[in-house]
Amino acid sequence: MSARPAAVVVERACKHYGRANKQDYKPVLVNLDMTVEKGIIYGLLGPSGCGKTTLLSCIVGRRKLDSGNIWVLGGRPGEKGSGVPGPRVGYMPQDIALVGEFTVRDAISYFGRIYGMKSAKLKERFDFLSSLLELSPEGRLIKSLSGGQQRRVSLAAALVHEPELLILDEPTVGLDPVLRERIWEFLAELARGGTTVIITTHYIDETKQAHKIGLLRDGQLLAEDSPEELLRKFDCDTLEDAFLKLALRQHELPRRRATLTASPDVIPEGIPNGVDSRYVSREDFNVVTSSTDILTTKEKPKDCKGGRSKARYKAVFIKSIQQFSRHPGGLVFSILFPIIQIVAFFSAIGHDPRGLQLAVVNEETAFSPYGHDICRNSSLQPIVRIEEEDTCEQYMLSCWFLEEMEKKELYQIPYNTTDEAKQAVASGKLYGALYFRRNFSDALATRVREGEVVDDVIDDSSISVWVDVSNHQITNFIKSQLHKTYSSFTKRTMRACGRPEDLAQMPVRFQDPVYGKMDTQMVWFMAPGIMITIIFFLPAVVTSTLLIGDRLEGVWERSAVAGVKPKEMLNVHIALQAAVIVLQTAEMMALSFLGYGMPSEGSVVTCGLLLFLQGICGMCYGFLLSIYCSSYTMSFFVATGSFYPMILLCGILWPLEGMSTGLRIIALTLPFTIPSKSLRDIMEKGSSFTEPSVYYGFLVTLAWIVLTLGLCFLRLRFKKT
């Protein structure tokens, strides 16, 4: 066996362990010398936490060593052209690491596509593996299978492309003994055909069928030999007894560095007495190579680089489509939620309050012969014009005021005293109270006619109003409507007397507005900002958990071992989400402009482009959270935690001019503060793309896209797992 060329060599592989206190940082030895010849089955045995999975991660190029060397199939893992990670390795991790929304066939086809397998070959291999491993029906979803059924599919995914090196992390856990035996027979057949197999297992005795065994405990390779030689050397009947003897010997010699595998002493100087950390188990290795020796002949992958990249993109694209289409919640959220939010906004926001009731104490009508019913008398003439004397007699002008008030949808509820009226407002029954004095009409006529009058006339001609200012919007609306009521009331009175309508108006005249209309609604002001925030946060919420799911399920890691690059996964997600954003933008614009008649003085195409770019910006922000956050919970907290400050500071709820200078600067750097104003200027002012107020919004949006994407790619480049 020693004449065989080596497929995997781990030479003096060590890692360093840093304690919590940097001042107490000490190098701790994890010593591994390991050789796996081509065409053999190598069984790696050891208790949980001893470093088996971590060692396998180093071999497939997903973790690195602080010192030492690893050669796999003639090259170093991760080296350009090595095929590791990539098509030369078949890897089955300890976790299932399959997409739950995949069917059995989809799961195996996904990895076959990554390796660039043709459809006919893929079908042939699926049929073979389905029979060998007794897979579940091909149309069943992975998430509906039992743990043992999922593990068989996971093993099939590692075998589908007939790799040179097969690395299996506990593949037979939970499987039927008969099926385990069949799998071992198949692995032996693969080894005879030249495939190298590294396998970890909990069933120690089943590794008797391996050609070579490595016994690992606490990061230390205790022995490495054939099963027969280990049993002979330690005079045992079972491998469990041999492992026990080695473990006891390791435990009895905690301060000696002479290992059973005769590896050289590499304990760094300066380790304190009494501190023996040879056997400390660690979770990760890091890979620094110092040798240029190549122990085996390197075989170049057969496929060209461009073809492999195209195959990987195709595989990841199909995977993402299948995940998305088989997730009803995601479909509803992405497609229907923009419609729901736009409908909710235009139906509920910006419209004038209706049906507001005010308490009215009208002493002028109360002391009339008909009481308050006098205002309902159709023959009532509050103004009688005397042509000969060119004068007017006023009578019950309060009726006209109340009539004009009801035209503004403010309705009166009569009360006898002001105390009762104010109590009704205080109790929350009514929104405000009005008080007309007994001689309101005469006093108002005198005030208009003479101009300079005594204080009593001024008081009697004034309408006293009490409102509940705790409701700011309602109070402002009532004030506005009462001012409009007074304006229409005085114009009506002046016309009836043959006087100029503006005689009794406030001496401030608003001319036609420069932009917009005089009677514009609040909804038109808020709509641009609301549309921007909706199109930003919908993709952000979706993508903020997208990559986390793949990472937590192990799909990301396993795909990377198969050769998929992080940027390829991210590029596919960007393309698919961009297509969804196009649909969301079209939905929002169709509902806003066609469904609710929202006016737009500028280019609708420019509006759509800005909304689309804002959606891309939100998508990139979501990817940033998805990559940097380690869990759904953290991503959710950051996403929702950032949502409210952005909404509060972007100028939709309150003008930026009302903020302090420092806060205003912060607000202007947010992703949709300036773009919201740009969209409003396009819609209300008809501004073109060449105007600064518009292209500043585009520049801010593009800057956020570049920044967030740059941070995403940097993280993916320097952080593998």
C-alpha positions in Angstrom: 0.0 0.0 0.0 2.9 2.3 0.7 3.7 2.2 -3.0 0.5 4.0 -3.9 0.7 7.7 -4.7 -0.8 9.9 -2.0 -4.2 11.5 -2.5 -4.2 13.5 0.7 -1.3 14.5 2.8 -1.5 16.5 6.0 1.9 17.4 7.3 2.6 18.9 10.7 -0.7 20.6 10.6 -1.0 22.9 13.6 -3.3 25.7 14.7 -3.0 28.3 17.4 -5.6 29.1 20.0 -6.0 32.6 21.4 -7.4 33.0 24.9 -10.0 35.7 25.7 -7.3 38.0 27.2 -4.9 39.0 24.4 -2.1 39.4 26.9 -2.4 35.7 27.8 -2.3 34.5 24.2 -0.4 31.3 24.0 0.2 28.9 21.1 -1.5 25.6 21.7 -0.6 22.5 19.7 -2.9 20.5 17.6 -0.6 18.0 15.9 -1.6 16.1 12.8 0.5 14.1 10.4 -1.7 12.1 8.1 -1.4 10.4 4.7 -4.2 9.0 2.6 -3.1 7.0 -0.4 -5.0 6.9 -3.7 -7.6 4.2 -4.2 -8.1 3.4 -0.5 -10.8 3.8 2.1 -9.5 5.8 5.0 -11.6 5.7 8.2 -11.3 8.6 10.5 -12.5 7.7 13.9 -12.9 9.8 17.1 -15.4 11.2 19.6 -17.6 14.2 18.9 -15.7 17.4 19.1 -12.3 15.9 18.5 -11.8 17.8 15.2 -12.9 15.3 12.5 -15.3 17.7 10.8 -12.8 20.5 11.1 -10.1 18.4 9.5 -12.4 17.5 6.6 -13.2 21.2 6.2 -9.4 21.9 5.8 -9.0 19.1 3.3 -11.8 20.5 1.1 -10.4 24.0 1.3 -13.0 25.6 3.5 -10.8 26.2 6.5 -7.1 27.0 6.8 -4.2 26.0 9.1 -2.1 28.5 11.0 1.0 26.4 10.1 1.7 23.2 8.3 0.8 21.9 4.9 -2.1 20.1 3.2 -1.9 18.5 -0.2 -5.0 17.2 -1.9 -4.8 15.4 -5.3 -1.4 16.9 -5.9 -2.2 20.5 -5.0 -3.1 22.7 -2.1 -6.9 23.2 -1.5 -8.1 26.5 -2.8 -5.2 26.8 -5.2 -6.1 27.9 -8.7 -6.7 25.0 -11.0 -6.6 22.4 -8.2 -10.3 21.5 -8.5 -10.5 21.5 -4.7 -13.0 23.0 -3.8 -14.6 21.9 -7.0 -15.5 18.9 -9.2 -12.7 16.6 -8.1 -14.2 16.2 -4.6 -17.4 14.7 -3.6 -18.4 15.9 -0.1 -21.1 14.8 2.2 -21.1 17.0 5.4 -22.3 15.9 8.8 -25.5 18.0 8.5 -27.9 17.2 5.7 -27.1 20.5 3.9 -29.9 20.2 1.3 -32.5 22.7 0.2 -35.8 21.8 2.0 -37.9 22.9 -1.0 -36.1 20.6 -3.3 -37.5 17.3 -4.4 -35.3 14.2 -4.2 -34.4 14.5 -7.9 -33.9 18.3 -7.6 -31.4 17.8 -4.8 -29.2 15.4 -6.8 -29.6 17.3 -10.1 -28.5 20.6 -8.4 -25.1 19.2 -7.6 -24.9 17.4 -11.0 -25.5 20.7 -12.7 -22.8 22.4 -10.7 -20.4 19.8 -12.0 -21.6 20.4 -15.6 -23.1 16.9 -16.1 -25.2 16.3 -19.1 -28.9 15.6 -18.7 -28.6 12.0 -20.0 -25.7 11.2 -17.7 -27.4 12.8 -14.8 -30.5 10.7 -15.3 -28.5 7.6 -15.6 -26.6 8.3 -12.3 -29.9 9.3 -10.5 -31.5 6.0 -11.5 -28.4 4.0 -10.3 -28.1 5.8 -7.0 -31.8 5.7 -6.4 -31.7 1.9 -6.6 -28.4 1.6 -4.7 -29.5 3.8 -1.7 -33.2 3.0 -1.8 -34.1 6.7 -2.2 -37.6 8.0 -1.6 -39.8 8.7 -4.6 -38.2 11.4 -6.8 -41.1 13.9 -6.4 -41.1 14.1 -2.6 -39.8 17.2 -1.0 -36.6 17.0 1.1 -38.3 18.7 4.1 -41.0 16.0 4.2 -38.5 13.1 4.5 -37.2 11.5 7.7 -33.7 12.1 8.9 -32.4 8.7 7.5 -34.1 9.3 4.1 -32.5 12.8 3.9 -29.1 11.4 4.7 -29.4 8.9 1.8 -30.2 11.7 -0.6 -27.3 13.7 0.8 -25.0 10.7 0.1 -26.3 10.4 -3.4 -25.6 14.1 -4.0 -21.9 13.5 -3.1 -21.7 10.4 -5.4 -23.5 11.7 -8.4 -20.5 13.0 -10.4 -18.1 10.1 -9.6 -15.3 12.2 -8.0 -11.7 11.3 -7.6 -11.8 12.0 -3.9 -14.9 11.2 -1.8 -15.2 12.7 1.7 -18.1 11.5 3.8 -18.8 12.8 7.3 -20.8 10.1 9.1 -22.8 9.0 6.1 -24.3 5.9 7.7 -25.7 7.4 10.9 -29.3 6.3 11.3 -29.3 3.9 8.3 -30.5 0.3 8.2 -27.6 -2.2 8.9 -28.3 -4.0 5.7 -28.1 -0.7 3.7 -24.9 0.3 5.6 -23.3 -3.0 4.5 -24.3 -2.4 0.9 -22.9 1.2 1.1 -19.5 -0.2 2.4 -19.5 -2.7 -0.4 -20.1 0.0 -2.9 -17.3 2.2 -1.4 -14.9 -0.8 -1.6 -15.8 -1.1 -5.3 -15.1 2.6 -5.9 -11.7 2.2 -4.1 -10.8 -0.7 -6.4 -11.6 1.6 -9.3 -9.1 4.2 -8.1 -11.4 6.5 -6.0 -10.1 7.7 -2.7 -12.6 7.6 0.2 -12.2 9.4 3.5 -15.1 8.5 5.9 -15.9 9.3 9.5 -18.4 7.2 11.4 -19.8 6.5 14.9 -19.8 2.8 14.2 -16.1 1.9 14.9 -16.3 -1.8 14.1 -17.7 -1.2 10.6 -14.4 0.5 9.7 -12.7 -2.9 9.6 -13.6 -2.8 6.0 -11.4 0.3 5.5 -7.9 0.0 4.2 -6.5 2.4 6.7 -7.7 4.0 9.9 -6.8 7.2 11.7 -7.7 7.5 15.4 -8.3 11.1 16.4 -8.8 12.4 20.0 -8.7 16.0 21.2 -7.1 17.2 18.0 -4.3 14.6 18.2 -3.9 11.8 15.7 -3.1 8.9 18.1 -2.5 6.2 15.4 -2.8 5.6 11.7 -2.6 2.1 10.2 -4.6 -0.7 8.8 -7.3 -2.3 11.0 -5.4 -5.6 11.2 -2.2 -3.9 12.1 -3.8 -1.8 14.8 -5.4 -4.9 16.3 -2.1 -6.8 16.2 0.0 -3.9 17.6 -2.3 -3.4 20.6 -3.2 -7.0 21.0 -7.0 -6.4 20.9 -9.9 -8.2 19.4 -11.9 -5.1 18.5 -11.0 -1.6 17.3 -13.0 -0.1 20.3 -10.5 -1.8 22.6 -7.6 -0.5 20.7 -9.0 3.0 20.7 -9.6 2.7 24.5 -6.0 1.7 25.1 -4.7 4.7 23.0 -7.0 7.1 24.8 -5.9 5.9 28.3 -2.2 6.1 27.2 -2.9 9.7 26.0 -4.6 10.6 29.2 -1.8 9.1 31.4 1.0 11.0 29.5 -0.4 14.6 29.5 3.0 16.3 29.6 4.9 14.3 27.1 5.0 15.2 23.4 6.2 11.9 22.0 3.2 10.9 19.9 2.3 7.4 19.0 2.7 8.3 15.3 6.3 9.3 15.8 5.6 12.8 14.6 8.3 15.4 15.5 8.1 17.6 18.5 6.7 20.9 17.6 5.7 22.2 21.0 6.5 25.9 21.0 8.8 27.2 23.8 7.3 29.1 26.6 4.3 27.1 27.5 3.9 27.3 31.3 4.4 24.3 33.5 1.3 22.4 34.2 -0.5 23.7 31.2 -0.7 20.9 28.6 -2.9 21.8 25.8 -1.8 19.1 23.3 -5.2 17.5 23.4 -7.4 20.6 23.4 -10.2 20.2 20.8 -10.7 23.1 18.5 -13.5 24.0 16.1 -11.5 25.6 13.3 -8.2 25.5 11.5 -6.8 28.3 9.5 -4.5 27.4 5.9 -1.0 28.8 5.7 1.3 26.8 3.4 5.0 27.0 3.5 6.2 24.2 1.2 6.1 24.0 -2.6 6.6 20.3 -2.7 4.0 18.4 -4.7 3.8 14.8 -3.6 1.5 13.6 -6.3 0.9 14.4 -9.9 -1.7 17.0 -10.3 -4.5 16.3 -12.7 -6.1 19.3 -14.3 -9.9 19.4 -14.4 -11.3 18.4 -17.7 -13.9 21.2 -18.1 -12.9 24.6 -19.2 -13.2 27.5 -16.7 -15.9 29.2 -18.7 -18.0 26.0 -19.1 -17.8 25.3 -15.3 -18.8 28.8 -14.4 -21.8 28.7 -16.8 -22.8 25.3 -15.3 -22.6 26.7 -11.8 -24.7 29.8 -12.7 -27.3 27.5 -14.3 -27.5 25.3 -11.2 -27.7 28.1 -8.7 -30.3 29.9 -10.9 -32.6 26.8 -11.1 -32.1 26.2 -7.4 -33.2 29.8 -6.5 -36.2 29.6 -8.9 -37.4 26.4 -7.3 -36.9 27.7 -3.8 -38.9 30.8 -4.6 -41.7 29.1 -6.5 -42.2 26.5 -3.8 -42.5 29.0 -1.0 -46.0 30.4 -1.0 -45.3 32.9 1.7 -42.5 34.5 -0.3 -44.6 34.6 -3.4 -47.5 36.3 -1.6 -45.2 38.8 0.2 -43.2 39.7 -3.0 -46.1 40.0 -5.4 -49.2 40.9 -3.4 -47.7 43.0 -0.6 -46.9 46.0 -2.7 -50.5 46.0 -3.9 -51.8 45.8 -0.4 -49.6 48.6 0.9 -50.4 51.0 -1.9 -54.1 50.3 -1.6 -53.9 50.8 2.2 -52.0 54.0 1.8 -54.2 55.7 -0.8 -57.4 54.4 1.0 -56.4 55.6 4.5 -53.9 58.4 4.3 -54.2 62.0 3.3 -58.0 62.3 3.0 -59.9 65.1 4.8 -61.6 63.9 8.0 -65.4 63.5 7.6 -68.3 63.7 9.9 -66.7 65.9 12.5 -69.2 67.3 15.0 -68.9 70.6 17.0 -70.9 71.8 19.9 -72.6 75.2 19.1 -73.9 77.6 21.7 -75.9 80.2 19.6 -77.5 82.8 21.9 -78.6 84.7 18.8 -81.0 82.0 17.7 -81.8 80.9 21.3 -83.5 84.3 22.0 -85.4 84.4 18.7 -89.1 83.5 18.7 -88.4 80.2 16.8 -85.3 79.2 18.8 -82.6 77.2 17.0 -85.2 76.1 14.4 -85.1 79.5 12.8 -82.0 78.6 10.9 -84.0 75.8 9.1 -86.6 78.3 7.9 -86.2 78.5 4.2 -87.8 82.0 4.1 -85.2 83.4 6.4 -83.4 86.4 4.9 -80.4 87.4 7.1 -79.5 90.3 4.8 -82.1 92.9 3.7 -80.7 95.5 1.4 -82.3 99.0 1.4 -81.6 100.4 -2.0 -82.8 103.9 -1.3 -80.5 104.3 1.7 -77.8 102.0 0.2 -77.7 100.2 3.5 -78.2 96.6 4.7 -80.0 95.2 7.7 -78.4 92.0 9.2 -80.5 89.4 11.0 -79.4 85.9 12.2 -76.1 86.0 10.3 -75.0 83.1 12.5 -77.3 80.9 10.5 -75.4 81.6 7.3 -72.1 80.9 9.1 -73.4 77.5 10.4 -74.7 76.7 6.9 -71.3 77.5 5.3 -69.6 75.5 8.1 -71.7 72.4 7.3 -70.7 72.7 3.6 -67.1 72.1 4.9 -68.3 69.0 6.7 -68.3 70.4 10.2 -71.7 69.6 11.8 -73.3 71.4 14.7 -74.8 69.9 17.8 -76.7 72.6 19.7 -76.0 73.2 23.4 -77.6 75.7 25.8 -74.5 76.9 27.7 -70.8 77.2 27.0 -70.0 75.1 30.1 -72.0 72.2 28.7 -70.4 72.6 25.3 -66.9 72.6 26.7 -67.7 69.6 28.9 -68.8 67.7 25.8 -65.4 68.4 24.2 -63.5 67.5 27.4 -65.3 64.1 27.6 -64.3 63.3 24.0 -67.8 63.3 22.6 -67.2 66.3 20.2 -64.1 67.8 18.6 -64.7 71.5 19.4 -67.2 74.1 20.5 -68.4 77.4 19.0 -70.1 80.3 20.8 -72.2 83.1 19.1 -73.3 86.0 21.4 -76.8 87.3 21.4 -76.3 90.4 19.2 -73.7 88.8 16.8 -75.3 90.1 13.6 -75.7 93.7 14.7 -72.2 93.9 16.2 -70.6 92.4 13.0 -72.5 94.9 10.8 -71.3 97.7 13.0 -67.7 96.5 13.0 -67.6 96.2 9.2 -69.4 99.5 8.6 -67.6 101.7 11.1 -64.2 100.0 11.4 -63.3 101.7 14.7 -65.6 100.3 17.4 -65.6 99.8 21.2 -64.3 96.5 22.7 -67.8 95.3 23.5 -68.7 95.4 19.8 -65.5 93.5 18.9 -66.3 90.8 21.5 -69.9 90.5 20.4 -69.0 90.2 16.7 -66.3 87.5 17.4 -67.0 83.7 17.4 -65.3 82.0 20.3 -63.9 78.5 19.6 -62.6 75.8 21.9 -60.9 72.7 20.5 -59.1 69.6 21.8 -55.6 70.2 20.6 -54.4 66.8 21.8 -55.4 65.5 18.3 -53.0 67.6 16.2 -54.3 66.7 12.8 -58.0 67.1 13.7 -57.4 70.4 15.4 -55.5 71.8 12.4 -58.2 70.6 10.1 -60.9 72.2 12.1 -58.9 75.5 12.2 -58.4 75.4 8.5 -62.1 74.6 7.8 -63.3 77.4 10.1 -61.1 79.9 8.3 -62.5 78.7 5.0 -66.0 78.9 6.5 -65.4 82.5 7.6 -64.0 83.4 4.1 -67.0 82.0 2.2 -69.4 83.5 4.8 -68.1 87.0 4.5 -68.0 86.8 0.7 -71.6 85.7 0.7 -72.6 88.5 3.1 -70.8 91.2 1.1 -72.4 90.1 -2.1 -75.8 90.2 -0.5 -75.1 93.8 0.6 -73.7 94.8 -2.8 -70.2 95.3 -1.3 -66.9 94.0 -2.7 -66.4 90.4 -1.7 -62.8 91.0 -0.3 -63.9 93.9 1.9 -64.0 91.7 5.1 -61.3 89.2 4.1 -57.9 88.9 5.7 -55.6 91.3 3.9 -53.3 88.5 2.7 -54.2 87.1 -0.7 -52.7 83.8 -2.0 -52.3 83.9 -5.7 -52.1 80.9 -8.0 -49.4 78.5 -6.8 -46.1 78.3 -8.6 -46.2 74.5 -8.5 -49.2 72.3 -7.8 -52.8 73.3 -7.1 -54.3 75.4 -4.3 -56.5 72.6 -3.2 -53.9 69.9 -3.3 -54.4 66.9 -1.0 -51.9 65.8 1.6 -51.9 62.3 0.0 -50.1 63.8 -3.1 -47.3 65.2 -0.9 -46.8 61.9 1.0 -47.2 59.5 -2.0 -43.6 59.9 -3.4 -41.9 59.2 -0.1 -44.3 56.3 0.7 -43.6 54.7 -2.7 -39.9 55.1 -2.2 -40.0 53.5 1.3 -42.2 50.6 0.2 -40.1 49.7 -2.8 -36.9 50.0 -0.6 -38.0 47.9 2.4 -39.9 45.1 0.6 -36.7 43.8 -1.1 -34.7 44.5 2.0 -36.9 42.4 4.2 -36.9 39.5 1.7 -33.1 39.5 1.0 -32.1 40.1 4.7 -32.9 36.4 5.4 -32.2 34.9 2.0 -28.5 34.0 2.4 -28.9 33.3 6.1 -31.2 30.3 5.3 -28.7 28.8 2.9 -25.9 29.3 5.4 -27.7 27.9 8.4 -28.9 24.9 6.5 -25.4 24.2 5.2 -26.3 24.6 1.6 -24.0 27.6 1.1 -21.0 25.6 2.5 -21.7 22.5 0.6 -22.2 24.4 -2.6 -18.9 26.2 -2.0 -17.1 22.8 -1.6 -18.7 21.8 -5.0 -17.1 24.8 -6.5 -19.8 27.5 -6.4 -18.2 30.8 -5.7 -19.9 33.2 -3.3 -20.1 36.0 -5.9 -21.9 33.5 -8.3 -24.5 32.8 -5.6 -24.9 36.5 -4.9 -25.1 37.5 -8.6 -27.9 35.0 -9.2 -29.8 36.3 -6.2 -29.3 39.8 -7.4 -30.6 39.0 -10.9 -33.7 37.2 -9.6 -34.6 39.8 -7.1 -34.1 42.5 -9.7 -36.8 40.8 -11.8 -39.1 40.8 -8.8 -38.4 44.5 -8.2 -39.3 45.3 -11.8 -42.7 43.6 -11.2 -43.2 45.4 -7.9 -42.3 48.8 -9.5 -44.8 48.2 -12.3 -47.5 47.2 -9.8 -47.0 50.3 -7.7 -46.9 52.7 -10.6 -50.0 51.2 -12.3 -52.0 51.4 -9.0 -50.8 54.9 -8.2 -51.1 56.6 -11.6 -53.9 54.6 -13.2 -55.8 53.2 -10.3 -55.8 56.3 -8.0 -55.1 59.0 -10.5 -52.0 60.4 -8.8 -50.9 63.4 -10.9 -47.4 63.6 -12.4 -46.1 66.6 -14.3 -42.8 64.9 -15.2 -41.7 61.8 -17.0 -43.3 58.6 -15.8 -40.3 56.7 -17.1 -37.9 58.7 -14.9 -40.2 58.0 -11.9 -40.1 54.3 -12.7 -36.4 54.2 -13.1 -35.8 56.0 -9.7 -38.3 53.6 -8.0 -36.5 50.6 -9.6 -33.1 51.7 -8.4 -34.5 52.3 -4.9 -35.7 48.7 -5.0 -32.2 47.6 -6.0 -30.8 49.7 -3.2 -33.1 48.0 -0.7 -32.2 44.6 -2.0 -28.4 45.3 -1.6 -29.1 46.6 1.9 -30.9 43.3 2.7 -28.0 41.3 1.3 -25.6 43.2 3.5 -27.7 42.3 6.6 -28.0 38.7 5.3 -24.2 38.3 4.9 -23.1 40.1 8.1 -25.8 38.8 10.5 -25.4 35.3 11.9 -29.1 34.5 12.5 -32.6 35.4 11.4 -33.2 37.1 14.7 -30.3 39.4 14.4 -31.1 40.3 10.8 -34.7 40.9 11.7 -33.7 43.2 14.6 -31.3 45.2 12.5 -33.8 45.5 9.6 -36.7 46.6 11.7 -34.5 48.7 13.9 -33.2 50.7 11.0 -36.6 51.0 9.3 -38.1 53.4 11.9 -35.2 55.9 12.1 -35.1 56.1 8.3 -38.8 56.8 8.1 -38.7 59.4 10.9 -35.7 61.2 9.4 -36.5 61.1 5.7 -38.9 64.1 5.7 -42.1 62.3 5.0 -43.6 62.7 8.5 -42.0 66.0 9.3 -40.0 68.5 7.2 -36.2 68.4 7.4 -36.3 72.2 8.2 -37.7 71.3 11.6 -34.6 69.3 12.6 -31.3 70.5 14.0 -28.4 71.0 11.7 -26.6 67.9 12.7 -29.6 65.7 12.5 -30.5 67.1 9.1 -27.0 66.2 7.8 -27.5 62.6 9.0 -31.0 62.5 7.4 -29.6 63.7 4.1 -27.2 60.7 4.0 -30.0 58.1 4.3 -30.8 56.1 1.2 -34.2 57.6 0.5 -34.4 61.1 1.9 -33.0 62.9 -1.1 -34.6 60.4 -3.6 -38.0 61.0 -2.0 -37.7 64.7 -2.7 -36.4 64.0 -6.2 -39.5 61.8 -7.0 -41.8 64.6 -5.6 -40.1 67.2 -7.8 -40.6 65.0 -10.9 -44.2 64.4 -10.1 -45.3 67.9 -8.8 -42.8 70.2 -10.5 -42.2 68.3 -13.7 -38.5 68.4 -13.1 -36.3 66.6 -15.7 -33.4 64.3 -15.1 -30.9 67.0 -15.9 -31.9 69.2 -12.9 -29.9 68.9 -9.7 -32.9 68.2 -7.5 -33.5 65.0 -9.6 -30.1 63.6 -10.4 -28.9 64.1 -6.8 -31.5 61.5 -5.9 -30.1 59.1 -8.5 -26.6 59.7 -7.3 -27.4 59.0 -3.7 -29.2 55.8 -4.7 -26.3 54.6 -6.8 -23.8 55.5 -4.1 -25.8 53.3 -1.6 -25.9 50.4 -4.1 -22.2 50.6 -4.8 -21.4 50.9 -1.0 -23.5 48.0 0.1 -22.5 45.7 -2.7 -18.9 46.5 -2.1 -19.2 45.5 1.6 -21.0 42.3 0.6 -18.3 41.2 -1.8 -15.5 42.1 0.6 -17.2 40.0 3.3 -17.7 37.1 1.0 -14.1 37.3 -0.2 -12.4 37.3 3.2 -14.9 35.3 5.2 -15.5 31.9 3.7 -18.0 30.4 6.2 
